Amino acid sequence: MRQVGHFDQEKLALRFWGYLQQQKIDSSLEEDETSGEWTIWVDDEEKIVDALLKFKQFTENPEDKIFLSTDSVNKLSGVPKKETKSSRFKEFKLSDRWKKNHNGPGTVTLSLIITCVGIFLLSGMGKNTQIVGPLFMSEKMDGQLSEFLSGEIWRLITPIFLHFNLLHILFNMLWLYDLGSQIEGKKGWKFFVTFVVILGFFSNFSQFIVSGPNFGGMSGVVYGLFGYAWIKSRFDPGDGFQIDPTVAMIMFGFFILCFTGIFGGVANWAHAGGLVVGLLWGYGSAYRWNRGKM
C-alpha cells in the first residue's frame, strides 16, 4: 500500500478517488483531522506507477472532462452527506493498520531467534569450539577462506548465529525481534530471507577483511535492518516503517561508541558493513517510489 498524493479540498480528493475506482484501481481515502488534508492510498503495488501518472495528470488539469465525470458517478452512487462520510468511501487509519501488522514476529524472524538461542546454549555461550568452529568464516588464520573454497559455503553466513555472552545475545535478539518483525511483516518472508542473507554476507565479509575470521554475532544484520527501516521511515513513510528518533540516536550513538573501544572486542566493521548496505537499500527503495523527488 502506497501514498500517491494528497489534497487540501475534499471535493478534489473525492473526484480523483472516484476516477481511480472507475479505472479499477483499488484505493482508499484518509482524512487528517488535524490538517484537514485528504490522502489517497493505493492498495495494489503493481498499480502504483499507473496511479502516480494519473495523479500527475489530475493535478495538472483537475477540470478535465474525464475527471469531472466522476462527480456525477459519486452522486448517482448515493453518496451520503458529510456526517456519514465514512460509509461513502474506504477510509482507514494507517497507524491502526501498522500496529496490527506489528503484533508479533514472523516465521523467519522467530526462526532466526530460536536458532541463535539454540546455538548459544548448545555451545556453552560460544565456548564449545567443536560447535563454534564450523560456523566461523574460517578456522584458519591464513586469510584464504580455504574451507569455503572447498565447498563449505555456509561459512559466509553462519557467523551471524554465534554469540559469546548473555548481553551480546540479548541485545541482538531484542533488536532482531523488533526490526525483523516490522520488515518481515511489511515486505514478506521472501524479501526478508533475501535481505538477511545479503546483510549477513556483507557484514561478515567486512569484518573478515579487517580482523580475520574469529568473530560472530547478529549485530551486523541488526544494523542493516535498522538502516533500512530508518531510511524508509524518513523518505518513504507510505511503507509504514516506524523508528522513534530516540531509538535512532541510541543506535547511531552505540555504533560510534563501539569504535572507541569502550566496550572491548566488538565486530565494528560488521556493524558498518551491515549499516551501509541497509541504508543504501532503503534509500534506493525510497528513491524509486518517490520517483526521484527526494
C-alpha positions in Angstrom: 0.0 0.0 0.0 1.4 3.4 -1.1 0.5 7.0 -0.8 0.0 8.5 -4.3 -1.0 12.1 -3.3 -3.0 14.4 -1.1 -5.5 17.2 -1.4 -6.5 20.3 0.5 -10.0 20.1 -0.8 -12.4 17.2 -0.1 -14.1 17.7 -3.4 -11.0 17.2 -5.4 -10.0 14.2 -3.3 -13.3 12.5 -4.0 -13.1 13.3 -7.6 -9.7 11.7 -8.0 -10.7 8.8 -5.8 -13.8 8.2 -8.0 -11.7 8.3 -11.1 -9.3 5.6 -9.7 -12.3 3.5 -8.9 -13.6 3.8 -12.5 -10.1 2.7 -13.7 -10.4 -0.4 -11.4 -7.5 0.8 -9.2 -8.5 -0.1 -5.7 -7.8 2.9 -3.5 -8.5 4.4 -0.1 -9.0 7.9 1.3 -7.8 9.0 4.7 -8.6 12.4 6.3 -6.1 14.0 8.6 -8.4 15.5 11.2 -5.6 17.9 12.3 -4.6 19.5 9.0 -7.8 18.7 7.1 -5.8 17.1 4.2 -7.1 14.1 2.3 -4.6 11.4 1.3 -5.1 8.8 -1.4 -3.6 5.4 -0.9 -3.4 2.6 -3.5 -3.7 -1.0 -2.2 -2.1 -2.9 -5.1 1.5 -2.1 -5.5 1.5 -3.3 -9.1 -0.8 -0.4 -9.9 1.2 2.3 -8.1 3.1 3.6 -11.1 -0.1 3.9 -13.1 -1.9 5.7 -10.2 1.0 8.1 -9.8 0.8 9.0 -13.5 -2.9 9.6 -13.2 -2.4 11.7 -10.2 0.1 13.9 -12.1 -2.4 14.3 -14.9 -5.1 15.2 -12.5 -3.1 17.8 -10.7 -2.2 19.4 -14.0 -5.9 19.7 -15.0 -8.5 18.6 -12.4 -11.2 20.1 -14.6 -10.6 17.8 -17.5 -13.9 16.1 -18.5 -12.5 12.6 -17.9 -12.2 13.6 -14.2 -15.4 15.6 -14.0 -17.5 12.6 -15.0 -16.6 11.0 -11.6 -18.6 13.8 -9.8 -21.8 12.5 -11.4 -20.8 8.9 -10.6 -20.4 9.8 -6.9 -23.8 11.5 -6.8 -25.5 8.6 -8.6 -24.0 6.1 -6.3 -25.9 7.6 -3.4 -23.1 9.3 -1.6 -24.4 10.2 1.9 -23.9 13.6 3.5 -20.8 14.6 5.4 -22.0 13.3 8.8 -21.9 9.8 7.4 -18.8 10.2 5.3 -17.1 7.0 6.5 -19.7 5.0 4.5 -19.2 6.7 1.2 -15.6 5.6 0.6 -13.0 3.3 2.1 -11.3 5.3 4.9 -8.9 3.9 7.4 -6.3 4.9 10.0 -2.8 3.8 8.8 -1.5 3.9 12.4 -4.0 1.2 13.4 -3.2 -0.9 10.4 0.5 -0.7 11.0 0.1 -1.6 14.7 -2.0 -4.5 13.8 0.7 -5.8 11.4 3.3 -5.5 14.1 1.6 -7.7 16.7 4.4 -10.4 16.7 7.4 -11.8 14.9 7.1 -13.5 11.6 8.1 -17.1 11.0 11.6 -16.2 9.7 12.3 -13.7 12.5 11.2 -16.2 15.1 13.3 -19.0 13.4 16.4 -16.8 13.5 15.9 -16.0 17.2 15.4 -19.7 18.0 18.5 -20.7 16.0 20.7 -18.1 17.7 19.5 -19.0 21.2 19.8 -22.7 20.5 23.4 -22.4 19.3 24.2 -20.1 22.2 23.0 -22.7 24.7 24.5 -25.7 23.0 27.9 -24.1 22.6 28.0 -23.1 26.2 27.8 -19.4 25.4 30.2 -19.8 22.5 32.9 -21.7 24.4 32.5 -25.1 22.8 34.9 -25.0 19.8 33.5 -28.1 18.3 30.2 -26.4 17.7 31.5 -22.8 17.1 34.5 -23.7 14.8 32.4 -24.9 11.8 30.3 -21.7 12.0 33.3 -19.3 11.7 34.1 -17.9 8.3 37.3 -19.9 8.6 39.1 -21.9 11.3 42.5 -21.0 9.8 44.2 -17.6 10.2 45.7 -17.6 6.7 43.1 -15.2 5.3 42.3 -17.5 2.4 38.8 -18.8 3.3 40.1 -22.3 2.3 37.1 -24.1 3.8 34.7 -22.0 1.7 36.7 -22.7 -1.4 36.5 -26.4 -0.5 32.7 -26.2 -0.6 31.7 -25.1 2.9 29.7 -22.2 1.5 27.6 -21.8 4.7 30.6 -20.2 6.5 29.9 -16.9 4.7 26.7 -16.5 6.6 26.8 -18.7 9.8 28.8 -16.3 12.0 25.6 -14.3 12.4 24.3 -17.2 14.6 27.2 -17.0 17.1 27.1 -15.1 20.4 29.6 -15.1 23.2 27.9 -13.7 26.2 24.4 -13.0 27.6 24.4 -9.3 27.0 25.6 -9.9 23.4 22.7 -12.2 22.5 20.1 -10.2 24.5 20.9 -7.0 22.6 20.8 -8.6 19.2 17.7 -10.7 19.8 15.7 -7.8 21.1 16.5 -5.7 18.1 16.0 -8.6 15.7 12.6 -9.2 17.2 11.6 -5.5 16.7 13.2 -4.7 13.4 12.7 -8.2 11.9 9.1 -8.2 12.8 8.5 -4.9 11.1 10.3 -5.7 7.9 9.1 -9.3 7.5 5.5 -8.2 8.3 5.5 -5.4 5.7 7.7 -6.8 2.9 7.1 -10.6 3.2 9.2 -13.5 4.2 10.9 -14.0 0.8 12.2 -10.4 0.8 13.3 -10.8 4.4 15.2 -14.0 3.9 17.0 -12.5 0.9 17.7 -9.3 2.8 19.1 -11.1 5.9 21.4 -13.3 3.7 22.8 -10.3 1.8 23.3 -8.4 5.1 24.9 -11.4 6.7 27.3 -11.8 3.8 28.4 -8.1 3.5 28.7 -7.6 7.3 30.7 -10.8 7.8 33.0 -10.1 4.9 33.6 -6.6 6.0 34.7 -7.8 9.4 36.8 -10.7 7.9 38.7 -8.3 5.7 39.7 -6.1 8.7 40.2 -8.5 11.6 40.1 -12.1 10.3 37.6 -15.0 10.8 37.2 -15.3 14.5 34.0 -13.3 15.2 30.3 -13.7 15.4 27.0 -12.0 16.1 23.8 -10.9 14.5 24.6 -7.2 15.1 25.8 -6.6 11.6 22.4 -7.8 10.3 20.6 -5.9 13.0 22.3 -2.6 11.9 21.4 -3.4 8.3 17.8 -3.9 9.3 17.9 -0.7 11.3 19.4 1.3 8.5 16.8 0.1 6.0 13.9 0.8 8.3 15.2 4.2 9.4 15.7 5.5 5.9 12.3 4.1 4.8 10.6 5.8 7.8 12.1 9.2 6.7 11.8 9.1 3.0 9.1 6.6 2.3 6.5 6.8 5.1 3.9 5.2 3.0 5.6 1.8 3.6 4.7 2.1 7.3 8.1 1.7 9.0 8.4 3.4 12.4 11.7 4.2 14.0 11.5 6.5 17.0 14.0 9.4 16.9 15.3 8.5 20.3 15.9 4.9 19.2 17.8 6.1 16.1 20.0 8.3 18.4 20.8 5.3 20.6 21.6 3.1 17.7 23.9 5.6 16.0 25.4 6.6 19.3 26.2 2.9 20.2 27.7 2.5 16.7 30.1 5.3 17.3 31.0 4.4 20.9 31.9 0.8 19.8 34.6 2.2 17.5 36.2 3.9 20.6 36.9 0.5 22.1 35.0 1.3 25.3 33.0 -2.0 25.0 36.1 -4.1 24.3 36.2 -6.5 21.4 33.2 -5.7 19.1 32.8 -6.6 15.5 32.6 -2.9 14.5 33.2 -3.5 10.8 30.4 -6.0 10.7 28.2 -3.2 12.1 29.5 -0.8 9.5 29.1 -3.2 6.6 25.5 -4.1 7.5 24.5 -0.5 8.2 25.9 0.8 4.9 24.0 -1.9 2.9 20.8 -1.3 4.9 21.0 2.5 4.3 21.7 2.1 0.6 19.0 -0.4 0.1 16.4 1.6 2.0 17.4 4.8 0.1 17.2 3.0 -3.3 13.7 1.7 -2.5 12.5 5.1 -1.2 14.0 6.9 -4.2 12.2 4.5 -6.6 8.8 5.1 -5.0 9.3 8.8 -4.8 10.3 8.9 -8.5 13.5 10.9 -7.8 11.8 13.7 -5.9 13.9 13.3 -2.7 
